[in-house]
Amino acid sequence: MAAVIDQRPTTIAGEAAEFSDESDISALIGRLTAEVNQIACEKTKSIQQITNQMKMLALNALIESSRAGTQGAGFAVVAQEVRSVGQLVETIARDLESQLTKRTANLASSMGRMNERSRGERMVDLSLNAVELIDRNLYERTCDVRWWATDSAVVDCAASTDAAKVAHASERLAVILGAYTVYLDLWLCDLDGKVIANGRADRFNVIGQNVGAAKWFREARGLRSGDDYVASDIECQPLLGNAQVATYCASVRADGNANGKPIGVLAIHFDWESQARAIVQGVRVGASDKARVLLVDSSFRVIAASDGQGILSERVSLSLKSGRSGFYKDRSTLIAYHATPGYETYKGLGWYGVIVAAA
């Protein structure tokens, strides 16, 4: 019985049309590569079936020619040639199958590496996006604190803490808080670290408290001019109900002059948790990435997480072999990161945007 080669049309073009709207082109190419490999194997098997039949027919012809004696000698030569051709076709078919299988495997492997690199670079871009957004946000905080430190009510209260001036400064700080909802509270401190006015006295009873031991206050006392500022890492502030805050400070100077004598410190407490959460949860990773978006400080402590876990308690193990940005695989995870680029005059605090995704 003669072998029948499958004459049904291949489906590569049809599958390409089916995938034409898919965003993951590498998945399409991977599938088409597998189909090419499958088709090659099927067709070479069909060729081998035919060559096997040719060899069987050639063998039968040789047997019959030997029975025919001298009359079948010429036919024997033809049968032998048919047998040789069949063996040659079989060799070519096997070599074709081997070569196609090897090449398609190499192509699939190359596509896999390209896909991994493309995905890694996309994650690096997204991690940059996260830390860049927070940088721009925090740059505005550095502008705010230096500006408000020159407010006349703040300057007058720092110069003389009589009850009327304290009340006026607190009212002024409350007005600012009404317009800038990203802050929990604003504190005016004297040079000894005592809080003398704040904007939310109805919520936070901090007037009279001393923050002289706080790192941000000590650094703010040493600022060279009113043009300088202090940016602190994220902390839980006990006087604000242990809320997570980023504190920014500027020195209050006589007459509001940038080069005047320092007479106090203005500290503004950025409502970190809600603002940072909005940023990390807004990063556009795909559902299939199963990714966790993080912001970490210079010691790799988690300061924001899209899943809300490990904030201020977890430290990530981050390899920086690629420099300020890069990606790498660690067991079953893909880790991408990008260092803070800073924004305008805000240089950043050495923070990183990090994405941990399923590999």
ROLO-212623 format. One record per residue (C-alpha): chain; x, y, z; residue number from 0; residue in one letter. Coordinates in steps of 0.02 Angstrom, whole numbers, plus 50000, padded with zeros to 5 digits. Last residue first. Example, Ala and Ser with C-alpha at 12.3 -4.5 7.8 and 13.67 -1.06 7.14 Angstrom:
REM ROLO-212623
PT unit     X     Y     Z pos code
PT    A 50684 49947 50357   1    S
PT    A 50615 49775 50390   0    A
***
This chain:
REM ROLO-212623
PT unit     X     Y     Z pos code
PT    A 50539 51735 51824 358    A
PT    A 50400 51792 51941 357    A
PT    A 50425 51975 51980 356    A
PT    A 50519 52082 52106 355    V
PT    A 50521 52265 52054 354    I
PT    A 50634 52390 52138 353    V
PT    A 50642 52581 52138 352    G
PT    A 50796 52632 52232 351    Y
PT    A 50841 52764 52362 350    W
PT    A 51010 52849 52378 349    G
PT    A 50941 52999 52469 348    L
PT    A 50889 53106 52320 347    G
PT    A 50981 53244 52230 346    K
PT    A 50842 53373 52246 345    Y
PT    A 50902 53527 52152 344    T
PT    A 50813 53476 51991 343    E
PT    A 50757 53296 52013 342    Y
PT    A 50855 53150 52081 341    G
PT    A 50901 52998 51975 340    P
PT    A 50857 52877 52116 339    T
PT    A 50934 52708 52080 338    A
PT    A 50847 52583 51967 337    H
PT    A 50802 52402 52001 336    Y
PT    A 50744 52241 51921 335    A
PT    A 50731 52072 52007 334    I
PT    A 50665 51920 51914 333    L
PT    A 50615 51779 52029 332    T
PT    A 50620 51589 52027 331    S
PT    A 50803 51570 52078 330    R
PT    A 50873 51747 52074 329    D
PT    A 50867 51818 51899 328    K
PT    A 50946 51985 51858 327    Y
PT    A 50901 52164 51816 326    F
PT    A 50992 52329 51797 325    G
PT    A 51014 52504 51863 324    S
PT    A 51142 52603 51960 323    R
PT    A 51280 52478 51927 322    G
PT    A 51254 52308 51847 321    S
PT    A 51331 52216 51994 320    K
PT    A 51209 52302 52112 319    L
PT    A 51137 52145 52193 318    S
PT    A 50988 52183 52305 317    L
PT    A 50944 52079 52457 316    S
PT    A 50786 52164 52517 315    V
PT    A 50765 52229 52693 314    R
PT    A 50598 52213 52782 313    E
PT    A 50542 52314 52934 312    S
PT    A 50506 52491 52873 311    L
PT    A 50364 52425 52762 310    I
PT    A 50365 52235 52758 309    G
PT    A 50199 52213 52667 308    Q
PT    A 50083 52341 52587 307    G
PT    A 50068 52237 52428 306    D
PT    A 50129 52381 52318 305    S
PT    A 50272 52411 52439 304    A
PT    A 50347 52570 52510 303    A
PT    A 50493 52603 52628 302    I
PT    A 50577 52433 52613 301    V
PT    A 50751 52442 52688 300    R
PT    A 50885 52424 52555 299    F
PT    A 51013 52523 52659 298    S
PT    A 50999 52669 52537 297    S
PT    A 50810 52667 52549 296    D
PT    A 50691 52548 52462 295    V
PT    A 50540 52582 52352 294    L
PT    A 50450 52425 52301 293    L
PT    A 50339 52352 52165 292    V
PT    A 50291 52168 52186 291    R
PT    A 50260 52078 52023 290    A
PT    A 50150 51932 51974 289    K
PT    A 50207 51969 51796 288    D
PT    A 50046 51893 51726 287    S
PT    A 49945 52036 51802 286    A
PT    A 50048 52160 51704 285    G
PT    A 50153 52296 51785 284    V
PT    A 50088 52472 51765 283    R
PT    A 50154 52562 51919 282    V
PT    A 50004 52640 52008 281    G
PT    A 50019 52532 52163 280    Q
PT    A 50194 52597 52191 279    V
PT    A 50141 52780 52173 278    I
PT    A 49978 52775 52271 277    A
PT    A 50067 52684 52413 276    R
PT    A 50200 52820 52420 275    A
PT    A 50070 52957 52446 274    Q
PT    A 49969 52861 52576 273    S
PT    A 50120 52805 52678 272    E
PT    A 50224 52962 52668 271    W
PT    A 50115 53099 52740 270    D
PT    A 50252 53231 52726 269    F
PT    A 50299 53309 52892 268    H
PT    A 50359 53489 52879 267    I
PT    A 50492 53552 53001 266    A
PT    A 50530 53738 53018 265    L
PT    A 50684 53777 53122 264    V
PT    A 50719 53932 53224 263    G
PT    A 50816 54095 53242 262    I
PT    A 50958 54075 53117 261    P
PT    A 51044 54243 53084 260    K
PT    A 51011 54310 52911 259    G
PT    A 51085 54244 52749 258    N
PT    A 50922 54185 52674 257    A
PT    A 50834 54339 52743 256    N
PT    A 50664 54304 52821 255    G
PT    A 50691 54453 52938 254    D
PT    A 50801 54342 53048 253    A
PT    A 50812 54165 52985 252    R
PT    A 50703 54010 52995 251    V
PT    A 50807 53858 52950 250    S
PT    A 50736 53728 52834 249    A
PT    A 50671 53554 52869 248    C
PT    A 50593 53409 52777 247    Y
PT    A 50520 53257 52867 246    T
PT    A 50463 53103 52772 245    A
PT    A 50326 53024 52877 244    V
PT    A 50253 52857 52926 243    Q
PT    A 50126 52889 53063 242    A
PT    A 50174 52839 53240 241    N
PT    A 50028 52941 53309 240    G
PT    A 50104 53104 53252 239    L
PT    A 50214 53131 53407 238    L
PT    A 50280 52954 53387 237    P
PT    A 50344 52987 53209 236    Q
PT    A 50373 52826 53111 235    C
PT    A 50521 52857 52999 234    E
PT    A 50563 52881 52815 233    I
PT    A 50733 52954 52775 232    D
PT    A 50763 53138 52805 231    S
PT    A 50779 53286 52688 230    A
PT    A 50865 53440 52761 229    V
PT    A 50864 53608 52672 228    Y
PT    A 50977 53745 52607 227    D
PT    A 50926 53914 52536 226    D
PT    A 50899 53985 52710 225    G
PT    A 51084 53973 52740 224    S
PT    A 51224 53865 52810 223    R
PT    A 51117 53729 52886 222    L
PT    A 51182 53669 53054 221    G
PT    A 51019 53685 53151 220    R
PT    A 50935 53582 53014 219    A
PT    A 51054 53437 53042 218    E
PT    A 51014 53430 53227 217    R
PT    A 50828 53440 53188 216    F
PT    A 50834 53300 53059 215    W
PT    A 50929 53187 53178 214    K
PT    A 50802 53208 53316 213    A
PT    A 50877 53245 53487 212    A
PT    A 50811 53423 53492 211    G
PT    A 50633 53365 53466 210    V
PT    A 50563 53443 53625 209    N
PT    A 50375 53447 53654 208    Q
PT    A 50304 53615 53709 207    G
PT    A 50176 53620 53570 206    I
PT    A 50149 53441 53510 205    V
PT    A 49966 53408 53547 204    N
PT    A 49923 53337 53377 203    F
PT    A 49744 53337 53316 202    R
PT    A 49674 53507 53368 201    D
PT    A 49849 53583 53364 200    A
PT    A 49854 53548 53179 199    R
PT    A 49963 53687 53108 198    G
PT    A 50102 53690 53237 197    N
PT    A 50186 53818 53349 196    A
PT    A 50324 53824 53481 195    I
PT    A 50399 53650 53463 194    V
PT    A 50554 53647 53573 193    K
PT    A 50714 53598 53482 192    G
PT    A 50834 53715 53571 191    D
PT    A 50842 53828 53418 190    L
PT    A 50655 53857 53424 189    D
PT    A 50538 53744 53329 188    C
PT    A 50397 53780 53206 187    L
PT    A 50305 53621 53162 186    W
PT    A 50199 53580 53009 185    L
PT    A 50079 53433 53015 184    D
PT    A 50016 53282 52919 183    L
PT    A 50062 53348 52748 182    Y
PT    A 50000 53294 52575 181    V
PT    A 49842 53398 52594 180    T
PT    A 49924 53561 52545 179    Y
PT    A 49789 53695 52541 178    A
PT    A 49716 53665 52713 177    G
PT    A 49890 53631 52780 176    L
PT    A 49944 53806 52726 175    I
PT    A 49797 53883 52817 174    V
PT    A 49841 53783 52974 173    A
PT    A 50020 53849 52966 172    L
PT    A 49952 54027 52962 171    R
PT    A 49839 53993 53109 170    E
PT    A 49985 53920 53207 169    S
PT    A 50092 54072 53165 168    A
PT    A 49954 54190 53223 167    H
PT    A 49928 54096 53386 166    A
PT    A 50115 54093 53421 165    V
PT    A 50125 54279 53380 164    K
PT    A 49985 54319 53500 163    A
PT    A 50054 54210 53639 162    A
PT    A 50228 54286 53639 161    D
PT    A 50364 54182 53557 160    T
PT    A 50475 54319 53486 159    S
PT    A 50595 54291 53340 158    A
PT    A 50526 54120 53294 157    A
PT    A 50350 54192 53300 156    C
PT    A 50396 54338 53187 155    D
PT    A 50481 54224 53059 154    V
PT    A 50333 54105 53052 153    V
PT    A 50206 54246 53033 152    A
PT    A 50316 54330 52902 151    S
PT    A 50330 54173 52795 150    D
PT    A 50515 54145 52757 149    T
PT    A 50516 53965 52822 148    A
PT    A 50365 53935 52709 147    W
PT    A 50472 53952 52552 146    W
PT    A 50612 53841 52611 145    R
PT    A 50489 53707 52668 144    V
PT    A 50388 53710 52508 143    D
PT    A 50536 53698 52389 142    C
PT    A 50604 53545 52476 141    T
PT    A 50430 53469 52472 140    R
PT    A 50419 53500 52284 139    E
PT    A 50577 53398 52260 138    Y
PT    A 50491 53260 52358 137    L
PT    A 50357 53238 52225 136    N
PT    A 50482 53240 52084 135    R
PT    A 50587 53110 52173 134    D
PT    A 50432 53004 52209 133    I
PT    A 50390 52999 52025 132    L
PT    A 50569 52958 51979 131    E
PT    A 50573 52813 52102 130    V
PT    A 50420 52731 52023 129    A
PT    A 50465 52769 51842 128    N
PT    A 50640 52702 51867 127    L
PT    A 50565 52538 51930 126    S
PT    A 50454 52536 51775 125    L
PT    A 50601 52562 51659 124    D
PT    A 50697 52422 51747 123    V
PT    A 50544 52309 51728 122    M
PT    A 50537 52345 51541 121    R
PT    A 50723 52306 51529 120    E
PT    A 50695 52138 51614 119    G
PT    A 50549 52096 51500 118    R
PT    A 50651 52135 51345 117    S
PT    A 50798 52034 51412 116    R
PT    A 50688 51885 51453 115    E
PT    A 50602 51895 51283 114    N
PT    A 50769 51905 51194 113    M
PT    A 50834 51755 51294 112    R
PT    A 50679 51654 51253 111    G
PT    A 50686 51706 51071 110    M
PT    A 50865 51646 51062 109    S
PT    A 50817 51478 51139 108    S
PT    A 50671 51459 51018 107    A
PT    A 50785 51500 50872 106    L
PT    A 50916 51377 50932 105    N
PT    A 50782 51242 50947 104    A
PT    A 50718 51288 50774 103    T
PT    A 50894 51269 50705 102    R
PT    A 50927 51102 50789 101    K
PT    A 50759 51027 50739 100    T
PT    A 50780 51092 50561  99    L
PT    A 50955 51018 50547  98    Q
PT    A 50906 50849 50617  97    S
PT    A 50749 50837 50511  96    E
PT    A 50845 50885 50354  95    L
PT    A 50983 50760 50394  94    D
PT    A 50852 50624 50415  93    R
PT    A 50768 50670 50251  92    A
PT    A 50935 50676 50158  91    I
PT    A 50983 50504 50223  90    T
PT    A 50812 50434 50176  89    E
PT    A 50826 50510 50001  88    V
PT    A 50997 50428 49980  87    L
PT    A 50932 50259 50039  86    Q
PT    A 50785 50269 49918  85    G
PT    A 50901 50318 49776  84    V
PT    A 51011 50169 49813  83    S
PT    A 50862 50050 49813  82    R
PT    A 50800 50121 49649  81    V
PT    A 50974 50097 49579  80    E
PT    A 50974 49916 49636  79    Q
PT    A 50804 49888 49557  78    A
PT    A 50866 49962 49393  77    V
PT    A 51018 49846 49393  76    V
PT    A 50907 49697 49435  75    A
PT    A 50796 49739 49287  74    F
PT    A 50943 49715 49173  73    G
PT    A 50981 49544 49247  72    A
PT    A 50801 49483 49235  71    G
PT    A 50819 49387 49071  70    Q
PT    A 50981 49310 49134  69    T
PT    A 50891 49226 49278  68    G
PT    A 50709 49267 49306  67    A
PT    A 50721 49208 49486  66    R
PT    A 50859 49333 49518  65    S
PT    A 50751 49469 49443  64    S
PT    A 50608 49423 49561  63    E
PT    A 50718 49438 49714  62    I
PT    A 50794 49601 49654  61    L
PT    A 50620 49671 49619  60    A
PT    A 50562 49623 49794  59    N
PT    A 50712 49713 49868  58    L
PT    A 50680 49867 49760  57    A
PT    A 50496 49867 49813  56    L
PT    A 50548 49857 49996  55    M
PT    A 50676 49995 49971  54    K
PT    A 50546 50105 49886  53    M
PT    A 50423 50067 50027  52    Q
PT    A 50551 50121 50155  51    N
PT    A 50585 50276 50051  50    T
PT    A 50400 50318 50055  49    I
PT    A 50389 50297 50245  48    Q
PT    A 50547 50401 50265  47    Q
PT    A 50468 50541 50163  46    I
PT    A 50315 50538 50276  45    S
PT    A 50428 50545 50429  44    K
PT    A 50516 50694 50350  43    T
PT    A 50349 50781 50329  42    K
PT    A 50294 50753 50508  41    E
PT    A 50460 50809 50582  40    C
PT    A 50465 50966 50476  39    A
PT    A 50284 51006 50522  38    I
PT    A 50322 50988 50708  37    Q
PT    A 50477 51099 50698  36    N
PT    A 50383 51231 50601  35    V
PT    A 50243 51221 50730  34    E
PT    A 50365 51245 50874  33    A
PT    A 50438 51397 50788  32    T
PT    A 50263 51465 50760  31    L
PT    A 50226 51447 50945  30    R
PT    A 50385 51535 50997  29    G
PT    A 50354 51673 50871  28    I
PT    A 50180 51701 50940  27    L
PT    A 50241 51702 51120  26    A
PT    A 50376 51826 51071  25    S
PT    A 50243 51941 50999  24    I
PT    A 50163 51966 51170  23    D
PT    A 50038 52103 51131  22    S
PT    A 49916 51988 51043  21    E
PT    A 49807 52066 50907  20    D
PT    A 49890 51975 50763  19    S
PT    A 49889 51811 50859  18    F
PT    A 49745 51733 50763  17    E
PT    A 49813 51801 50599  16    A
PT    A 49980 51721 50637  15    A
PT    A 49889 51559 50680  14    E
PT    A 49805 51557 50510  13    G
PT    A 49969 51590 50422  12    A
PT    A 50051 51448 50518  11    I
PT    A 49907 51326 50493  10    T
PT    A 49980 51203 50367   9    T
PT    A 49869 51150 50225   8    P
PT    A 49815 50967 50226   7    R
PT    A 49915 50862 50102   6    Q
PT    A 49968 50729 50225   5    D
PT    A 50083 50615 50124   4    I
PT    A 50003 50447 50085   3    V
PT    A 50112 50293 50085   2    A
PT    A 50072 50166 49949   1    A
PT    A 50000 50000 50000   0    M
***
